[in-house]
Amino acid sequence: MRFVIVGYGRVGSRTATILAEEGHEVVIVDNDMDRLERASDDALETIRGDGADEDVLVDAGIESADAIGTFTPDLNANFAACMVGTHHGCRTVLRIDEDYREDIYEKYAEEVDEIIYPERLGAAGAKTALLGGDFNVVADLAATLQLTVLEIREGSPAVGKRMSELDLPESARIYAHGRARESLTIPLPGTELEVGDEVALIIESDRTDDVRSTLLPANA
């Protein structure tokens, strides 16, 4: 897959590194020469310019990209770049900081495919947002273990159940939970799952189907 990353700061650089290590094509767009030199040193393709400029994004290959991730601190620039991505038919992932009001979040959420908060899962969350899907493997921890994050959706058999009531395999553990647009925290046994919640799990790779049947809708 091919990805355009706008902004080679902390989250952008780590996200690009993860994607490149997994064999994906990654091109970095930034207007800061120091950051572009770092990206070049990391063996990444670079384009110098304003990521909100369509001509710059065309030079970066937006027309053939599968997704664009916009990770600068400038929300307006990030959104403008996402709109260019939408125009060219690719998946859009927008960085937004957690201190924005809920109405601001909702305004932008309606226009892009996914919003990520750097304060939460950082580069790992950004990577899974770019790849898309309901059941996202964030990282391989060992030969047989995976760190996975998923959203509890309408129709999930887990909705309304407490953590202690979930019928998960012994080889799966929920280690973090968060309400919609809230930070992930360590869950309590009595925490009840709601639509829109996110859960992070460590699971054995060969038990993903069992976890899916417990936490995702039947048609997912």
Buried (B, 14 or more C-beta within 10 A) or exposed (E): BBBBBBBBBEBBBBBBBBBBEEEBBBBBBBBEEEBBEBBEEBEBBBBBBBBBBBEBBEBBBBEEBBBBBBBBEBBEBBBBBBBBBBEBEBBBBBBBEEEBEEEEBEEBBEEBBBBBBBEBBBBBBBBBBBBBEEBBBBEEEEEEBBBBBBBBBEEBBBBEBBBEEBEBBEBBEBEBBBBEBBEBEEBEEEBEBEBBBBBBBBBBBEBBEBBBEBBBBEEB
